[in-house]
Amino acid sequence: MKIKKLRPFLLTDRLQETIVYYINVLGFTCDLQTETWAALHLDNAEIMFTIPDGNFDKPTITGSIYFDIENIDEVWEEIKGKSNIHYAIEDTEWQKRQFAIYDNNGYMLEFGQDIKETE
């Protein structure tokens, strides 16, 4: 098996709000959109959202979506006041500088950069 791309496909009951959040807060663009589905991307990351059929419970995942990024301190300064923060920017023992926020649906998004790249 050779994986060409990983694209999380997440549920939301607020599709338009989610599109606006990812565009305005995180800088994504919306490539394709229907009434119940959208594909958003930024650089090499793509996330798809859909409105589920039938009964809808709050969307959950048992982990987070982790983005390896550049210029983490600049990104932190830009979005820290626009999102609910899970934890503030910090240096970890595994040599990452990272922070985590929640998107408008409650999904945890983590952002990290190798410490050696920030020096």
N, C-alpha and C positions, 0 to 999 in steps of 0.2 A: 504494500500500500504506500502511496505517495500522497501526502496532503498538500493541496495547492493553496488553500486558504481556510481559515476558521472564521465563521460568521455566526455569532450568537443570534438566536431567534427568540425574542422575548415577548411576553404578553403585556398588554396595557389596555385599560378601558378609557384612556385619554390620549388617543393617537395624536391629535393636532397639538395638544399641549406638550407632548413628548417631543415632537418634531421641533417645535419652537425652542424648547429647553436645549436640545442637543445642538441646534444651530446657534442660538444666541449666547449660551453659557459656555459651551465646549468648542464651538467653531466647526462643527460638522456641516456637511451639505446633504440635502435630501436628493438622492438620485432618481428614485422612483417612488410613486405614491398612488395608492388606490383609496377607496373609501375605508377599507379595513386593514391596510398593510402599508408599510413604508420601509425603505432601505436608506440608511444614512451612512456616510463615510467621512473619514478624515485620514489623509495620508494612506497608510496600509491597514487601517482598521475599518471594519464594516459591521454595523449592528442593524438587525432587522427587527421591526416591531409589528405586532398584529393584534387586532381586537379579537378576542376568543369567541367562538360560538358557544351558545348555551350559558349556563350559570357562570358567574365570574367571582372568584375569590381574589383577595389582594395578591398580586404577583409576588412570588418569592423564589429565590434560589438559595442553596445552602452554602454558598460561598460568595465570591465577588468577581467582578470583571477587572482584570489587571492590565494596565497600559504601561509599557515601557516608553518613556518620553525623553525629549531633550529639554533643556532649560527649565528644569522643574521649579526652581525658585520663582521665575517669572510667571509660570503657569499658576503656581500657588497664589501669588499676589493678585493675579487677574481673576481667579474664580472663587477665592475663599469667602467673599461676601455675597456670592450669588447662589450658594448651595448650602444644604445642611451638612455639617462636617461630622464625620465619624471619628477621625483623629487628625490632628494638625500635623504639619510637616515635621519630620524627624529623621534622624540618622539611625539605622538599625545595625545590629551586630552582624548581619549578613551582608553588610557593605552596600546597602541601598539607602538612598534618601527618598522618602515617600510620604504620601498623605492619602486620605480616603474621604470621599464625600458620598452622599446619597443623591440619586437623580430624582426627578419629580414623581417617579413610581415607587421609590423606596429601594431600588437596586443599589447595592454598594459598588462604587467605582473607585479603584485604587490606582494611583499614579506613582511610578517610581523611576529612578535613574541611578545608575551605578555611581557611588560616591566618587570614584576616581575620575569620572567624567565631569564632576561639578567643581573640581579644583582648578 
